[in-house]
Amino acid sequence: MPISSLQLLALPPMRVSMLAHAFAGQVWARRVEVCMYSEGTACWPYGLLGLDEPSDDPKLLKRAYARQLKQVDQASEAEAFQALRQAYETALDWAEKGSEPEPQPRTEEDTGILPGVREPGAPARKSAAHVEFKVEFDPLLPPERQRVAPMSSERRIEQPDEDHVTSLKDLLQAVYDLEPSADAPDVLVQLLEGVENMPLHEQQAVGSAVVLYLRKCLVQREGGGHFFNEGFNSSLRDCLEALFQWWTDVEALERFSGHDDDLKIALLSFDRKNFHSSARADAIRRYVNRHLEYISTFGSAVIYIFIYAFVALVSGFIFRYLGWASLVFITVLFPLFPFVWRSLICFQKCIRLLYRISIGGLMCKCVFRK
């Protein structure tokens, strides 16, 4: 039933605020309905995630969010993406707390009762002097939960399990101490097995530790840019995508990586198929360049021996009457000819060019195409 402006002015401020929020929710629902391809029948925020019934299972909420996220273009549908992200975070927060947020108590403006006068049958309020407060601080909790909370006999602040806190600290320390190696990705995947069942703020703490490990895996290319070494592979990429959605949720990647553009570019440009060949080919290329002087010198010596043998054979036919005495002439005088040294330098340059252009690339293709 529509409400006139006079009726709206006569309503209490809290009632007007509730109507405004309801109207804003309808507007958001209409906007998102245009952009989203599928929407569940459950109430907000679960319906926006494509669920037909409310759920407090973080795994189910994460899968639903990932499924809906694939149907939203984050560039052209920014409002729909923000609404979906807000619904996902709200659903996770409710699942972590175990229930939906409790309704706020009515104030004197809503009830129309003067201060100090209570409703008939309502219990007397405690004075501010009798309200107990307890300060809780835990380094593992997010900043918004580090606050002074009033305590009552009916509802107490739940103390975190000491064993759980210890195991979380051990997990974070294990990720911090992990160094890039061939076995490190599999070790990290095993460490992240139980992270999906953790609360949202604990998952964010683990994700920050993983980002520090990924920074250790970055290797700078000779021509510019960065790529991952052997400490990162496709199985670790799939695990991180399932936990944090870094490859489908740009906002989540920005929140974890911060201003580290090199890390973001390396993550987004990661190719599962060509990763091993590109990383190992770059290692082969560095090895060839490092030992190029020795390789070219050895190749020049081999070519010089072949030339020397050919000239000696020809000289043997020319100086038939001298026989093997021509070999002495070739051995003593031939290396002193200037054209020999020029030829040797020319062949050395050719060898260097061949290794840079063809031989190095051929080695990479033959070895790492397996």
C-alpha positions as MATLAB code, in Angstrom:
seq = 'MPISSLQLLALPPMRVSMLAHAFAGQVWARRVEVCMYSEGTACWPYGLLGLDEPSDDPKLLKRAYARQLKQVDQASEAEAFQALRQAYETALDWAEKGSEPEPQPRTEEDTGILPGVREPGAPARKSAAHVEFKVEFDPLLPPERQRVAPMSSERRIEQPDEDHVTSLKDLLQAVYDLEPSADAPDVLVQLLEGVENMPLHEQQAVGSAVVLYLRKCLVQREGGGHFFNEGFNSSLRDCLEALFQWWTDVEALERFSGHDDDLKIALLSFDRKNFHSSARADAIRRYVNRHLEYISTFGSAVIYIFIYAFVALVSGFIFRYLGWASLVFITVLFPLFPFVWRSLICFQKCIRLLYRISIGGLMCKCVFRK';
ca = [
       0.000    0.000    0.000;
       1.576    3.349   -0.993;
       2.354    5.850    1.750;
       1.663    9.545    1.312;
       4.164   12.239    2.219;
       2.098   13.314    5.273;
       1.968    9.757    6.566;
       5.716    9.432    5.963;
       6.399   12.549    8.041;
       4.231   11.234   10.871;
       6.216    7.997   11.140;
       9.055    7.641   13.687;
      12.586    8.096   12.261;
      13.478    4.419   12.760;
      10.418    3.347   10.765;
      11.355    5.741    7.951;
      14.890    4.316    7.931;
      13.533    0.770    7.656;
      11.308    1.756    4.725;
      14.258    3.471    3.012;
      16.418    0.355    3.369;
      13.610   -1.825    2.009;
      13.165    0.481   -0.985;
      16.935    0.507   -1.625;
      16.969   -3.284   -1.483;
      14.221   -3.443   -4.117;
      16.173   -1.070   -6.372;
      19.340   -3.156   -5.979;
      17.370   -6.316   -6.712;
      15.992   -4.786   -9.920;
      19.442   -3.605  -11.015;
      21.092   -6.905  -10.290;
      18.245   -8.856  -11.888;
      19.134   -7.294  -15.221;
      22.807   -8.303  -14.937;
      22.593  -11.657  -13.186;
      21.635  -14.680  -15.271;
      20.251  -16.837  -12.435;
      19.003  -16.069   -8.966;
      17.742  -18.346   -6.216;
      14.401  -18.185   -4.450;
      15.855  -17.754   -0.960;
      15.888  -14.408    0.805;
      18.815  -12.003    0.624;
      21.742  -12.618    0.627;
      21.329  -16.310   -0.253;
      19.042  -15.746   -3.218;
      21.561  -13.431   -4.847;
      24.093  -16.268   -4.600;
      21.741  -18.532   -6.554;
      20.590  -20.555   -3.528;
      17.009  -21.651   -2.965;
      17.485  -22.123    0.784;
      19.646  -20.342    3.382;
      22.853  -22.144    4.295;
      25.625  -21.705    6.853;
      28.072  -23.996    5.053;
      31.113  -21.901    3.969;
      31.981  -24.421    1.240;
      28.519  -24.208   -0.287;
      28.538  -20.415   -0.089;
      31.953  -20.231   -1.729;
      30.929  -22.547   -4.564;
      27.735  -20.576   -5.107;
      29.672  -17.304   -5.169;
      32.195  -18.689   -7.654;
      29.361  -19.950   -9.869;
      27.565  -16.603   -9.857;
      30.817  -14.691  -10.322;
      31.412  -16.396  -13.662;
      28.132  -14.939  -14.924;
      29.032  -11.322  -14.121;
      31.257   -9.088  -16.207;
      33.175   -7.153  -13.564;
      34.094   -4.387  -16.004;
      30.646   -3.543  -17.400;
      28.508   -4.769  -14.481;
      30.270   -3.146  -11.560;
      27.074   -2.623   -9.555;
      26.053   -6.260   -9.897;
      29.524   -7.370   -8.889;
      29.506   -5.145   -5.798;
      26.074   -6.445   -4.804;
      27.182  -10.042   -5.298;
      30.357   -9.471   -3.296;
      28.421   -7.821   -0.470;
      25.930  -10.693   -0.394;
      28.747  -13.241   -0.265;
      30.588  -11.495    2.572;
      27.347  -11.052    4.512;
      26.441  -14.725    4.116;
      29.903  -15.772    5.287;
      29.684  -13.422    8.253;
      26.303  -14.843    9.244;
      27.606  -18.389    8.824;
      30.601  -17.563   11.020;
      28.419  -16.063   13.768;
      25.961  -18.943   13.563;
      22.834  -16.844   12.934;
      21.522  -13.703   11.313;
      22.188  -10.406   13.119;
      19.818   -9.754   15.984;
      17.332   -6.877   15.571;
      18.352   -3.674   17.273;
      16.362   -2.704   20.389;
      13.790    0.015   19.979;
      14.636    3.467   21.283;
      12.435    6.026   22.974;
      11.747    7.630   19.601;
      10.299    4.354   18.263;
       8.224    3.492   21.339;
       7.122    7.006   22.220;
       7.945    6.384   25.900;
       9.849    9.023   27.795;
      13.349    8.271   29.096;
      13.305    6.576   32.477;
       9.796    5.142   31.972;
       9.534    1.499   30.987;
       6.737   -0.328   29.261;
       4.278   -2.272   31.396;
       5.543   -5.798   31.992;
       9.019   -5.001   30.643;
      12.007   -5.827   32.861;
      13.832   -2.939   34.447;
      16.955   -1.777   32.622;
      20.305   -1.949   34.234;
      21.982    1.330   34.894;
      25.218    2.149   33.139;
      27.117    1.779   36.401;
      26.137   -1.904   36.689;
      27.023   -2.925   33.121;
      30.214   -4.971   32.974;
      32.656   -4.531   30.108;
      35.435   -6.803   28.981;
      38.230   -5.910   26.581;
      39.210   -8.735   24.250;
      42.259   -8.462   21.995;
      43.503  -11.234   19.767;
      46.066  -10.624   17.003;
      44.277  -13.166   14.814;
      40.978  -11.262   14.898;
      40.226   -8.515   12.336;
      40.253   -4.873   13.541;
      36.461   -4.533   13.482;
      36.157   -7.297   16.087;
      38.739   -5.757   18.444;
      36.311   -3.764   20.531;
      35.024   -3.387   24.055;
      31.972   -5.623   24.415;
      29.450   -5.526   27.268;
      29.040   -8.790   29.153;
      25.832  -10.135   30.599;
      24.809  -13.276   32.409;
      22.867  -14.484   29.376;
      25.418  -13.835   26.643;
      29.183  -13.991   27.040;
      31.932  -13.461   24.525;
      33.044  -16.817   23.218;
      36.698  -17.378   23.955;
      38.705  -18.768   21.018;
      39.872  -22.329   21.381;
      43.529  -22.341   22.419;
      44.265  -25.455   20.363;
      42.703  -23.861   17.294;
      44.675  -20.643   17.762;
      47.886  -22.645   18.196;
      47.232  -24.707   15.069;
      46.482  -21.543   13.089;
      49.717  -19.923   14.239;
      51.630  -23.092   13.310;
      50.012  -23.061    9.871;
      50.923  -19.419    9.280;
      54.485  -20.026   10.444;
      54.809  -23.052    8.146;
      53.679  -20.976    5.157;
      56.028  -18.124    6.112;
      59.005  -20.507    6.396;
      58.295  -22.305    3.101;
      60.958  -21.708    0.456;
      60.444  -22.191   -3.305;
      61.480  -25.640   -4.524;
      60.182  -28.446   -6.708;
      58.262  -29.991   -3.787;
      57.062  -26.702   -2.255;
      53.787  -26.446   -4.272;
      52.627  -29.891   -3.136;
      53.584  -29.083    0.462;
      51.637  -25.821    0.322;
      48.576  -27.547   -1.136;
      48.630  -29.989    1.787;
      48.924  -27.120    4.260;
      45.891  -25.408    2.731;
      43.605  -28.436    2.924;
      41.630  -27.276    5.979;
      41.582  -23.550    5.205;
      38.232  -23.743    3.420;
      36.473  -24.558    6.703;
      38.061  -21.651    8.596;
      36.315  -18.332    9.307;
      36.674  -15.571    6.773;
      39.215  -13.473    8.706;
      41.429  -16.535    9.271;
      41.302  -17.348    5.551;
      42.447  -13.799    4.842;
      45.392  -14.231    7.233;
      46.418  -17.448    5.463;
      46.015  -15.748    2.070;
      48.369  -12.951    3.131;
      50.959  -15.553    4.136;
      50.570  -17.274    0.754;
      51.148  -13.937   -1.015;
      54.482  -13.587    0.792;
      55.466  -17.053   -0.418;
      54.457  -16.224   -3.996;
      56.686  -13.146   -3.922;
      59.616  -15.473   -3.217;
      58.742  -17.448   -6.360;
      58.961  -14.456   -8.710;
      61.888  -14.461  -11.141;
      62.724  -11.497  -13.362;
      63.094  -12.112  -17.072;
      66.058  -10.769  -18.975;
      63.819   -8.878  -21.376;
      61.619   -7.492  -18.601;
      58.693   -8.799  -16.614;
      58.420  -11.576  -14.035;
      57.382  -15.215  -14.023;
      57.113  -17.988  -11.430;
      59.901  -20.470  -10.839;
      59.511  -24.125   -9.857;
      57.873  -23.124   -6.563;
      54.541  -22.597   -8.366;
      52.579  -24.999  -10.555;
      49.090  -25.625  -11.908;
      47.898  -27.685   -8.921;
      48.751  -24.830   -6.550;
      47.020  -22.419   -8.902;
      43.811  -24.480   -8.816;
      43.976  -24.696   -5.018;
      44.362  -20.914   -4.644;
      41.544  -20.279   -7.100;
      39.205  -22.543   -5.113;
      40.079  -20.770   -1.858;
      40.454  -17.102   -2.819;
      39.103  -16.744   -6.427;
      42.112  -14.621   -7.426;
      41.712  -15.386  -11.138;
      37.970  -14.647  -11.285;
      37.560  -11.961   -8.591;
      39.728   -8.963   -9.428;
      38.767   -7.196   -6.197;
      39.954  -10.147   -4.092;
      43.285  -10.198   -5.926;
      43.700   -6.446   -5.413;
      42.942   -6.794   -1.713;
      45.577   -9.480   -1.165;
      48.349   -8.334   -3.522;
      48.054   -4.600   -2.810;
      50.279   -2.494   -5.060;
      52.478   -5.391   -6.188;
      51.789   -5.170   -9.927;
      54.500   -7.703  -10.775;
      52.774  -10.365   -8.689;
      49.346   -9.595  -10.142;
      50.625   -9.734  -13.719;
      52.485  -12.995  -13.077;
      49.371  -14.572  -11.539;
      46.968  -13.422  -14.240;
      49.331  -14.353  -17.092;
      50.075  -17.808  -15.703;
      49.555  -20.461  -18.389;
      49.126  -24.038  -17.210;
      50.164  -25.641  -20.514;
      53.265  -23.602  -21.309;
      54.432  -22.988  -17.741;
      56.978  -25.805  -17.459;
      58.470  -25.270  -20.918;
      58.748  -21.484  -20.515;
      60.316  -21.664  -17.054;
      62.790  -24.394  -17.934;
      63.541  -22.888  -21.325;
      64.453  -19.645  -19.604;
      66.767  -21.598  -17.289;
      68.408  -23.279  -20.302;
      68.777  -19.903  -21.961;
      70.520  -18.462  -18.914;
      72.820  -21.489  -18.761;
      73.741  -21.188  -22.441;
      74.435  -17.466  -22.119;
      76.520  -18.055  -19.009;
      78.689  -20.673  -20.697;
      78.543  -19.229  -24.196;
      82.187  -18.167  -24.188;
      83.379  -21.666  -23.417;
      80.978  -23.245  -25.900;
      81.986  -20.903  -28.718;
      85.693  -21.400  -27.994;
      85.279  -25.157  -28.030;
      83.301  -24.994  -31.269;
      85.917  -22.770  -32.863;
      88.667  -25.197  -31.865;
      86.786  -28.122  -33.397;
      86.228  -26.221  -36.626;
      89.878  -25.169  -36.684;
      90.985  -28.796  -36.341;
      88.815  -29.801  -39.301;
      90.208  -26.940  -41.392;
      93.743  -27.828  -40.391;
      93.231  -31.477  -41.331;
      91.724  -30.485  -44.661;
      94.616  -28.131  -45.481;
      97.131  -30.771  -44.413;
      95.498  -33.328  -46.673;
      95.503  -30.944  -49.617;
      99.105  -29.996  -48.914;
     100.055  -33.663  -48.918;
      98.760  -33.991  -52.449;
     100.391  -30.738  -53.543;
     103.742  -31.510  -52.047;
     103.726  -35.091  -53.215;
     107.425  -35.305  -53.479;
     107.947  -33.986  -49.971;
     105.630  -36.598  -48.520;
     104.973  -36.159  -44.824;
     107.506  -33.336  -44.697;
     104.692  -31.044  -45.871;
     102.993  -31.714  -42.552;
     105.921  -30.031  -40.798;
     105.500  -27.018  -43.061;
     101.792  -26.817  -42.315;
     102.344  -27.219  -38.590;
     104.935  -24.437  -38.373;
     103.892  -21.883  -40.977;
     100.157  -22.328  -41.483;
      99.055  -20.946  -38.061;
     101.085  -17.797  -38.732;
      99.050  -16.817  -41.775;
      96.766  -13.809  -41.015;
      93.792  -15.222  -42.886;
      93.774  -18.186  -40.512;
      93.163  -15.957  -37.493;
      90.554  -13.945  -39.318;
      88.792  -17.134  -40.297;
      88.963  -18.387  -36.727;
      87.376  -15.164  -35.390;
      84.706  -15.309  -38.069;
      83.860  -18.911  -37.215;
      83.741  -18.033  -33.532;
      81.185  -15.292  -34.212;
      79.160  -17.676  -36.322;
      79.127  -20.221  -33.518;
      77.933  -17.603  -31.029;
      75.174  -16.528  -33.400;
      74.075  -20.100  -34.036;
      73.827  -20.861  -30.343;
      71.840  -17.704  -29.676;
      69.349  -18.108  -32.508;
      68.876  -21.756  -33.370;
      70.700  -24.224  -31.161;
      69.499  -22.814  -27.824;
      65.896  -22.679  -28.988;
      66.124  -26.164  -30.500;
      67.425  -27.547  -27.204;
      64.510  -25.993  -25.324;
      61.930  -27.386  -27.748;
      63.387  -30.892  -27.867;
      63.949  -31.256  -24.131;
      60.783  -29.664  -22.755;
      58.193  -30.741  -25.280;
      57.897  -34.049  -23.439;
];
